Amino acid sequence: MKPSDPTTVLTAITKGFEVTKNSNQDILVLTCDRAIYKIVVDIAFHQPVLLTTIVPILGGMHFIMDFVSSIGTLMKDSGLKEILSTIFGSIEKNLQSKKYPQNFRALRLLTEKLLRPVFEKDNPDITSMDDLENALDKLSAMSRTTKLWVYYIVKPTFLMMRFCRASHEGDWPLHIKTAEDMLPYMFAAHKYNYGRYGLFYVRSMTWLGPEILDRFCRGEQSLHHTAGIYNGQLSDMFIETN
């Protein structure tokens, strides 16, 4: 059967409960991409008992990949593809979220280049993020082109960096807040599936019981290959790395 077949997903949930029980735990935390997340949520609503015993997590790596795709859609025909193609290959796939984290790196380097004159010439006294955002807002008010690149490249890249920081630090409140801030871009780019299920994901995390919420806030939702700080990984990325 296909991985997205409801029977396959239900079998995985059943197996997950077996592992959870053998680990002396009561709650099954299940990470999945959007296609599987939808099926898990549908199954949970058809079997209400699961609503209190399963916590479906929308995979952060797939979430940020779709966010990159949203930026690619919003910046279509803006010159973004031509700029990035001078340095990076497979730009079409990059802007369709197919090559994470290469596309993330490309947007970070582009953002650094865009911000350099802001720091070097226009605003030498910027010392905080608030100062930078105020400077960018002033520049955006002076030019529609500047506003396009600030609001659809610079600020979204800041969001992606904040999203990754949340996973590295195991900062659960920052993860949820950043995911919520990323949703308007998905809706604007007509990524309705990720937008609406992302919205459900963010809202459903407010239903967590005190015990599981306490564990998440202590960083237990962030996985580590080795002990240490600032080396946590998104759970769906963790299984794809050595």
Backbone as numpy.savetxt, mean C-alpha at the origin, in Angstrom:
# Nx Ny Nz CAx CAy CAz Cx Cy Cz
-8.17 -26.71 -9.37 -9.01 -25.51 -9.37 -8.13 -24.26 -9.37
-8.71 -23.17 -9.82 -8.01 -21.90 -9.80 -7.84 -21.40 -8.36
-6.76 -20.65 -8.09 -6.59 -20.10 -6.74 -7.74 -19.20 -6.32
-8.38 -18.55 -7.30 -9.48 -17.64 -6.99 -10.83 -18.33 -6.90
-10.86 -19.65 -7.07 -12.12 -20.39 -6.94 -12.55 -20.38 -5.47
-13.81 -20.05 -5.17 -14.26 -20.00 -3.77 -14.00 -21.29 -3.00
-14.11 -22.43 -3.68 -13.85 -23.70 -3.00 -12.39 -23.80 -2.57
-11.49 -23.34 -3.43 -10.06 -23.33 -3.10 -9.79 -22.42 -1.91
-10.41 -21.25 -1.92 -10.21 -20.30 -0.83 -10.77 -20.86 0.48
-11.94 -21.47 0.41 -12.53 -22.05 1.61 -11.65 -23.18 2.16
-11.06 -23.96 1.27 -10.14 -25.01 1.71 -8.94 -24.41 2.42
-8.41 -23.30 1.89 -7.27 -22.63 2.52 -7.65 -22.07 3.89
-8.86 -21.55 4.01 -9.32 -21.03 5.30 -9.43 -22.16 6.31
-9.99 -23.28 5.88 -10.13 -24.44 6.77 -8.77 -24.92 7.25
-7.81 -25.01 6.32 -6.45 -25.41 6.69 -5.82 -24.38 7.62
-6.10 -23.12 7.36 -5.56 -22.07 8.22 -6.06 -22.18 9.64
-7.34 -22.54 9.80 -7.88 -22.71 11.15 -7.23 -23.89 11.86
-6.89 -24.92 11.11 -6.20 -26.07 11.72 -4.83 -25.64 12.26
-4.11 -24.87 11.46 -2.79 -24.38 11.90 -2.94 -23.45 13.10
-3.96 -22.59 13.04 -4.19 -21.65 14.13 -4.50 -22.39 15.43
-5.34 -23.42 15.36 -5.70 -24.19 16.54 -4.48 -24.91 17.10
-3.65 -25.47 16.24 -2.45 -26.16 16.70 -1.44 -25.21 17.33
-1.57 -23.93 17.03 -0.68 -22.91 17.60 -1.30 -22.27 18.84
-2.42 -22.84 19.31 -3.11 -22.32 20.51 -3.56 -20.87 20.33
-4.05 -20.57 19.13 -4.58 -19.25 18.86 -6.05 -19.38 18.44
-6.79 -18.30 18.66 -8.23 -18.32 18.36 -8.59 -17.59 17.07
-7.72 -16.68 16.63 -8.02 -15.83 15.48 -7.11 -16.18 14.32
-7.69 -16.37 13.14 -6.93 -16.63 11.93 -6.69 -15.30 11.21
-5.42 -14.94 11.07 -5.04 -13.75 10.29 -4.61 -14.22 8.92
-5.32 -13.77 7.89 -5.11 -14.28 6.54 -4.80 -13.11 5.61
-3.60 -13.13 5.02 -3.19 -12.09 4.07 -3.42 -12.56 2.65
-3.99 -11.69 1.82 -4.27 -12.09 0.43 -4.35 -10.85 -0.46
-4.21 -11.07 -1.76 -4.35 -9.96 -2.68 -5.83 -9.62 -2.85
-6.11 -8.60 -3.67 -7.49 -8.11 -3.74 -8.46 -9.16 -4.24
-8.06 -9.94 -5.27 -8.98 -10.94 -5.84 -9.38 -11.99 -4.79
-8.41 -12.45 -4.01 -8.70 -13.44 -2.97 -9.39 -12.78 -1.78
-8.98 -11.55 -1.47 -9.59 -10.83 -0.35 -11.10 -10.70 -0.54
-11.52 -10.40 -1.76 -12.95 -10.28 -2.05 -13.68 -11.57 -1.73
-13.08 -12.70 -2.12 -13.73 -13.99 -1.88 -13.78 -14.31 -0.40
-12.68 -14.02 0.32 -12.65 -14.26 1.77 -13.74 -13.45 2.47
-13.89 -12.19 2.08 -14.92 -11.33 2.68 -16.31 -11.88 2.36
-16.53 -12.30 1.13 -17.83 -12.86 0.75 -18.14 -14.12 1.58
-17.15 -14.99 1.74 -17.35 -16.21 2.53 -17.66 -15.86 3.98
-16.96 -14.87 4.51 -17.17 -14.48 5.91 -18.59 -13.95 6.12
-19.11 -13.20 5.15 -20.45 -12.65 5.31 -21.53 -13.71 5.11
-21.20 -14.78 4.39 -22.14 -15.88 4.25 -22.09 -16.83 5.44
-20.98 -16.76 6.20 -20.85 -17.55 7.41 -20.46 -16.60 8.54
-21.45 -15.90 9.13 -21.18 -14.82 10.09 -20.26 -15.18 11.24
-20.19 -16.48 11.59 -19.29 -16.87 12.68 -17.85 -16.52 12.34
-17.53 -16.48 11.05 -16.17 -16.18 10.63 -15.80 -14.71 10.88
-16.81 -13.85 10.98 -16.54 -12.43 11.17 -15.82 -12.16 12.48
-15.96 -13.06 13.44 -15.30 -12.88 14.73 -14.09 -13.78 14.91
-13.82 -14.65 13.95 -12.71 -15.59 14.10 -11.65 -15.47 13.01
-11.87 -14.62 12.03 -10.92 -14.45 10.95 -10.66 -12.97 10.71
-9.41 -12.62 10.48 -9.03 -11.24 10.17 -8.35 -11.23 8.80
-9.09 -10.94 7.73 -8.47 -10.87 6.40 -7.70 -9.57 6.23
-6.45 -9.69 5.80 -5.58 -8.54 5.59 -5.35 -8.38 4.09
-5.57 -7.18 3.60 -5.32 -6.88 2.19 -3.82 -6.69 2.00
-3.20 -7.58 1.20 -1.75 -7.58 1.05 -1.19 -6.23 0.68
-0.25 -5.74 1.49 0.30 -4.41 1.29 1.09 -4.26 0.01
1.85 -5.30 -0.38 2.63 -5.21 -1.60 1.71 -5.07 -2.81
0.64 -5.87 -2.86 -0.30 -5.76 -3.97 -1.06 -4.44 -3.92
-1.30 -3.95 -2.72 -1.98 -2.67 -2.56 -1.15 -1.54 -3.16
0.14 -1.53 -2.83 1.00 -0.45 -3.32 1.27 -0.61 -4.82
1.27 -1.84 -5.32 1.41 -2.05 -6.76 0.24 -1.45 -7.51
-0.96 -1.62 -6.98 -2.13 -1.04 -7.65 -2.13 0.47 -7.51
-1.55 0.97 -6.43 -1.43 2.41 -6.26 -0.51 3.00 -7.33
0.61 2.32 -7.60 1.51 2.77 -8.66 0.77 2.78 -10.01
-0.03 1.75 -10.25 -0.82 1.69 -11.48 -1.79 2.88 -11.56
-2.33 3.27 -10.42 -3.24 4.43 -10.40 -2.50 5.70 -10.80
-1.26 5.86 -10.29 -0.47 7.03 -10.65 -0.16 7.02 -12.15
0.18 5.84 -12.68 0.43 5.73 -14.11 -0.77 6.13 -14.94
-1.96 5.75 -14.47 -3.18 6.11 -15.19 -3.45 7.60 -15.13
-3.29 8.19 -13.95 -3.56 9.61 -13.77 -2.56 10.49 -14.53
-1.33 9.99 -14.71 -0.29 10.77 -15.38 -0.12 10.39 -16.85
-1.07 9.68 -17.40 -0.99 9.28 -18.80 -0.93 10.52 -19.70
-0.04 10.48 -20.69 0.14 11.57 -21.66 0.64 12.86 -21.03
1.23 12.77 -19.84 1.77 13.95 -19.18 3.25 14.14 -19.46
3.88 13.14 -20.06 5.32 13.18 -20.27 6.08 12.31 -19.30
5.37 11.72 -18.33 6.03 10.87 -17.32 6.72 9.68 -17.97
6.04 9.02 -18.89 6.62 7.84 -19.53 7.88 8.20 -20.30
7.85 9.33 -21.00 9.01 9.75 -21.79 10.20 10.09 -20.89
9.92 10.70 -19.75 11.01 11.06 -18.83 11.66 9.80 -18.25
10.86 8.89 -17.76 11.40 7.69 -17.13 12.07 6.76 -18.13
11.61 6.78 -19.39 12.16 5.86 -20.39 13.60 6.24 -20.77
14.05 7.45 -20.41 15.43 7.83 -20.69 16.41 7.12 -19.76
15.91 6.57 -18.66 16.79 5.92 -17.67 16.40 4.46 -17.45
15.09 4.20 -17.40 14.61 2.87 -17.04 14.01 2.16 -18.25
14.12 0.84 -18.25 13.49 0.04 -19.29 12.13 -0.45 -18.85
11.35 -0.97 -19.79 10.03 -1.54 -19.51 9.12 -0.58 -18.77
9.11 0.67 -19.21 8.32 1.69 -18.52 6.83 1.37 -18.54
6.35 0.81 -19.64 4.93 0.46 -19.71 4.55 -0.48 -18.58
5.39 -1.49 -18.35 5.12 -2.43 -17.26 5.31 -1.76 -15.90
6.29 -0.86 -15.81 6.50 -0.13 -14.55 5.24 0.64 -14.15
4.68 1.35 -15.10 3.52 2.19 -14.81 2.22 1.40 -14.75
2.28 0.11 -15.04 1.12 -0.76 -14.86 1.28 -1.63 -13.63
2.26 -1.27 -12.78 2.50 -1.93 -11.48 3.10 -3.32 -11.61
3.61 -3.68 -12.79 4.08 -5.04 -12.99 5.49 -5.28 -12.45
6.23 -4.23 -12.15 7.63 -4.42 -11.77 7.95 -3.71 -10.45
7.27 -4.13 -9.40 7.58 -3.61 -8.07 8.76 -4.39 -7.52
9.78 -3.76 -6.89 9.85 -2.35 -6.48 10.60 -1.44 -7.45
10.89 -1.91 -8.68 11.60 -1.05 -9.63 10.82 0.23 -9.91
9.50 0.11 -10.05 8.70 1.31 -10.34 8.70 2.28 -9.16
8.74 1.74 -7.95 8.80 2.58 -6.75 10.12 3.36 -6.75
11.20 2.67 -7.06 12.52 3.32 -7.10 12.53 4.42 -8.16
11.93 4.16 -9.31 11.90 5.17 -10.37 11.16 6.42 -9.91
10.04 6.25 -9.24 9.27 7.40 -8.77 9.99 8.15 -7.66
10.72 7.43 -6.83 11.50 8.09 -5.78 12.61 8.95 -6.38
13.32 8.40 -7.37 14.40 9.17 -8.00 13.85 10.39 -8.74
12.71 10.22 -9.40 12.09 11.35 -10.09 11.66 12.41 -9.09
11.08 12.00 -7.98 10.65 12.95 -6.95 11.84 13.71 -6.38
12.94 13.01 -6.15 14.15 13.67 -5.66 14.61 14.75 -6.63
14.56 14.42 -7.92 14.98 15.40 -8.93 14.03 16.59 -8.97
12.73 16.35 -8.84 11.76 17.44 -8.85 11.90 18.35 -7.64
12.30 17.78 -6.50 12.39 18.57 -5.27 13.71 19.31 -5.12
14.71 18.91 -5.90 16.03 19.52 -5.72 16.02 21.03 -5.86
15.40 21.60 -6.91 15.38 23.07 -6.99 14.58 23.73 -5.89
13.60 23.00 -5.35 12.81 23.56 -4.25 13.70 23.78 -3.04
14.59 22.85 -2.79 15.50 22.98 -1.64 16.66 23.92 -1.93
17.19 23.86 -3.13 18.42 24.59 -3.41 18.20 26.07 -3.73
17.06 26.42 -4.34 16.87 27.78 -4.80 15.72 28.50 -4.12
14.55 27.87 -4.17 13.34 28.60 -3.78 13.15 28.68 -2.27
13.49 27.60 -1.55 13.19 27.57 -0.12 14.36 26.96 0.65
15.45 27.69 0.80 16.62 27.13 1.49 16.41 26.89 2.98
15.34 27.44 3.55 15.13 27.34 4.99 14.14 26.24 5.38
13.82 25.34 4.46 12.91 24.23 4.78 13.59 23.29 5.76
12.96 23.08 6.91 13.55 22.23 7.95 12.61 21.12 8.42
11.40 21.08 7.91 10.44 20.05 8.34 9.54 19.68 7.19
8.81 18.60 7.38 7.87 18.16 6.35 6.75 19.18 6.15
6.32 19.81 7.23 5.29 20.84 7.11 5.78 22.00 6.26
7.05 22.40 6.46 7.61 23.49 5.65 7.62 23.10 4.17
8.01 21.86 3.89 8.06 21.39 2.51 6.68 21.37 1.88
5.69 20.86 2.58 4.34 20.79 2.03 3.78 22.20 1.79
4.06 23.13 2.69 3.61 24.51 2.49 4.26 25.13 1.26
5.55 24.85 1.08 6.25 25.38 -0.09 5.69 24.79 -1.38
5.39 23.49 -1.36 4.83 22.84 -2.56 3.43 23.37 -2.87
2.66 23.62 -1.83 1.31 24.17 -2.05 1.38 25.57 -2.67
2.34 26.38 -2.23 2.50 27.72 -2.79 2.91 27.65 -4.26
3.84 26.75 -4.56 4.27 26.59 -5.95 3.13 26.05 -6.82
2.32 25.17 -6.28 1.20 24.59 -7.03 0.17 25.64 -7.38
0.00 26.62 -6.50 -0.99 27.68 -6.75 -0.56 28.60 -7.88
0.71 28.55 -8.25 1.24 29.45 -9.27 1.22 28.83 -10.67
1.07 27.50 -10.75 1.15 26.84 -12.06 0.35 25.56 -12.06
-0.48 25.38 -13.08 -1.27 24.15 -13.19 -0.37 22.95 -13.46
0.70 23.16 -14.22 1.63 22.06 -14.50 2.33 21.62 -13.21
2.78 22.59 -12.43 3.41 22.27 -11.14 2.44 21.53 -10.24
1.20 21.98 -10.23 0.20 21.33 -9.40 0.00 19.88 -9.82
-0.01 19.60 -11.12 -0.16 18.23 -11.61 0.95 17.34 -11.08
2.20 17.79 -11.21 3.33 16.96 -10.81 3.47 16.85 -9.30
3.08 17.88 -8.59 3.14 17.82 -7.12 2.09 16.87 -6.57
0.86 17.00 -7.09 -0.24 16.23 -6.53 -0.31 14.80 -7.05
0.28 14.53 -8.23 0.18 13.19 -8.80 1.51 12.44 -8.86
2.61 13.10 -8.49 3.90 12.41 -8.41 4.54 12.59 -7.04
4.78 13.82 -6.65 5.52 14.07 -5.41 4.76 13.58 -4.18
3.53 14.02 -4.01 2.77 13.63 -2.82 2.43 12.14 -2.80
2.04 11.53 -3.95 1.85 10.09 -3.93 3.12 9.31 -3.58
4.27 9.79 -4.03 5.52 9.13 -3.67 5.78 9.23 -2.18
5.46 10.36 -1.59 5.56 10.50 -0.14 4.67 9.46 0.56
3.46 9.25 0.01 2.55 8.27 0.60 3.13 6.87 0.51
3.72 6.53 -0.63 4.32 5.20 -0.78 5.47 5.01 0.20
6.29 6.04 0.37 7.39 5.96 1.31 6.88 5.80 2.74
5.79 6.50 3.05 5.21 6.38 4.39 4.61 5.00 4.60
4.02 4.45 3.54 3.43 3.12 3.62 4.51 2.07 3.89
5.63 2.18 3.18 6.74 1.24 3.40 7.37 1.44 4.77
7.46 2.68 5.21 7.99 2.94 6.55 7.15 2.25 7.61
5.83 2.29 7.42 4.93 1.65 8.40 5.21 0.15 8.49
5.49 -0.50 7.35 5.78 -1.93 7.38 7.15 -2.20 7.98
8.13 -1.36 7.66 9.48 -1.54 8.20 9.48 -1.39 9.72
8.70 -0.45 10.22 8.68 -0.17 11.66 7.60 -0.96 12.40
6.73 -1.65 11.65 5.63 -2.36 12.30 4.62 -1.40 12.92
4.48 -0.23 12.31 3.59 0.82 12.84 2.20 0.62 12.25
1.34 -0.08 12.97 0.01 -0.41 12.47 -0.88 0.81 12.25
-0.98 1.76 13.20 -1.82 2.94 12.95 -1.36 3.73 11.72
-0.05 3.83 11.52 0.45 4.55 10.35 0.10 3.80 9.07
0.16 2.48 9.11 -0.21 1.66 7.95 -1.66 1.92 7.54
-2.56 1.88 8.50 -3.98 2.06 8.19 -4.27 3.49 7.72
-3.67 4.48 8.38 -3.90 5.88 8.00 -3.37 6.15 6.59
-2.20 5.59 6.27 -1.63 5.81 4.95 -2.45 5.11 3.87
-2.89 3.89 4.15 -3.74 3.18 3.19 -5.01 3.98 2.91
-5.58 4.58 3.93 -6.78 5.41 3.75 -6.48 6.62 2.87
-5.30 7.24 3.08 -4.93 8.42 2.28 -4.65 8.06 0.82
-4.33 6.81 0.54 -4.03 6.39 -0.83 -5.30 6.07 -1.63
-6.39 5.82 -0.95 -7.62 5.40 -1.63 -8.17 6.41 -2.63
-8.16 7.73 -2.33 -8.72 8.67 -3.32 -8.04 8.60 -4.68
-6.74 8.29 -4.72 -6.04 8.17 -5.99 -6.57 6.97 -6.78
-6.90 5.90 -6.09 -7.42 4.71 -6.77 -8.79 4.97 -7.36
-9.63 5.66 -6.60 -10.95 6.00 -7.13 -10.83 6.98 -8.30
-9.91 7.95 -8.19 -9.72 8.92 -9.27 -9.24 8.25 -10.55
-8.46 7.17 -10.41 -7.95 6.44 -11.57 -8.90 5.33 -12.01
-10.08 5.28 -11.42 -11.10 4.28 -11.75 -10.66 2.86 -11.38
-9.81 2.74 -10.37 -9.44 1.42 -9.84 -10.47 1.06 -8.76
-11.69 0.84 -9.20 -12.79 0.73 -8.26 -12.71 -0.52 -7.39
-12.22 -1.62 -7.94 -12.15 -2.84 -7.14 -11.23 -2.66 -5.93
-10.02 -2.18 -6.19 -9.11 -1.95 -5.08 -9.60 -0.81 -4.21
-10.22 0.20 -4.82 -10.72 1.32 -4.04 -11.78 0.91 -3.03
-12.79 0.17 -3.50 -13.88 -0.16 -2.58 -13.50 -1.24 -1.58
-12.69 -2.23 -2.02 -12.26 -3.25 -1.06 -11.16 -2.71 -0.15
-10.38 -1.75 -0.65 -9.43 -1.08 0.22 -10.15 -0.28 1.29
-11.25 0.37 0.90 -12.05 1.12 1.86 -12.65 0.19 2.90
-13.16 -0.96 2.46 -13.70 -1.93 3.41 -12.61 -2.43 4.35
-11.43 -2.67 3.80 -10.30 -3.13 4.62 -9.97 -2.13 5.71
-9.86 -0.86 5.33 -9.52 0.18 6.31 -10.59 0.27 7.40
-11.86 0.24 6.97 -12.95 0.34 7.94 -13.05 -0.91 8.81
-12.81 -2.08 8.23 -12.93 -3.32 9.01 -11.87 -3.42 10.09
-10.75 -2.74 9.90 -9.70 -2.78 10.92 -10.09 -2.03 12.18
-11.16 -1.24 12.11 -11.67 -0.59 13.32 -12.52 -1.53 14.14
-12.81 -2.74 13.60 -13.62 -3.71 14.33 -12.77 -4.69 15.14
-11.46 -4.59 15.04 -10.59 -5.55 15.69 -10.81 -5.57 17.20
-10.77 -6.77 17.76 -10.87 -6.89 19.20 -9.63 -6.34 19.87
-9.72 -6.03 21.17 -8.59 -5.40 21.87 -7.32 -6.25 21.87
-7.46 -7.58 21.94 -6.25 -8.42 21.98 -5.50 -8.40 20.66
-6.23 -8.61 19.54 -5.57 -8.63 18.24 -5.06 -7.24 17.88
-5.81 -6.19 18.26 -5.37 -4.82 17.98 -4.08 -4.52 18.74
-4.01 -4.98 20.00 -2.80 -4.77 20.80 -1.60 -5.46 20.16
-1.80 -6.66 19.64 -0.71 -7.38 18.99 -0.26 -6.67 17.71
-1.22 -6.18 16.94 -0.87 -5.46 15.72 -0.12 -4.17 16.04
-0.58 -3.46 17.07 0.07 -2.20 17.44 1.47 -2.42 18.01
1.74 -3.64 18.46 3.09 -3.98 18.92 3.98 -4.45 17.78
3.43 -4.39 16.56 4.23 -4.70 15.38 4.23 -6.16 14.97
3.34 -6.97 15.53 3.36 -8.40 15.23 2.79 -8.72 13.86
2.21 -7.74 13.18 1.71 -7.98 11.82 2.81 -7.79 10.79
3.94 -7.25 11.20 5.07 -7.04 10.32 6.06 -8.19 10.49
6.48 -8.80 9.38 7.30 -10.01 9.45 8.78 -9.66 9.24
9.65 -10.48 9.84 11.10 -10.24 9.79 11.83 -11.52 9.40
12.77 -11.40 8.48 13.64 -12.54 8.17 14.70 -12.70 9.26
15.15 -11.58 9.82 16.12 -11.60 10.90 15.68 -10.61 11.98
16.14 -10.82 13.18 15.80 -9.92 14.27 16.42 -8.55 14.02
15.74 -7.52 14.49 16.27 -6.18 14.33 15.16 -5.16 14.22
15.55 -3.92 13.99 14.58 -2.83 13.85 14.64 -2.29 12.42
13.53 -1.76 11.97 13.38 -1.18 10.64 13.72 -2.18 9.54
13.43 -3.44 9.77 13.63 -4.44 8.71 12.39 -5.31 8.54
11.24 -4.81 9.03 9.99 -5.54 8.83 9.57 -5.50 7.38
8.78 -6.48 6.97 8.31 -6.56 5.59 6.81 -6.81 5.56
6.19 -6.34 4.49 4.79 -6.66 4.24 4.64 -8.17 4.11
3.60 -8.71 4.68 3.48 -10.17 4.76 3.42 -10.84 3.39
2.76 -10.20 2.40 2.71 -10.82 1.08 4.03 -10.68 0.33
4.87 -9.72 0.71 6.20 -9.62 0.14 7.16 -10.59 0.83
6.93 -10.84 2.10 7.80 -11.69 2.89 7.95 -13.07 2.28
6.82 -13.62 1.80 6.86 -14.99 1.28 7.53 -15.07 -0.09
7.78 -13.90 -0.72 8.41 -13.89 -2.03 9.88 -13.49 -1.98
10.41 -13.33 -0.76 11.81 -12.94 -0.60 12.53 -14.00 0.23
13.83 -14.05 0.06 14.65 -15.00 0.80 15.15 -14.38 2.10
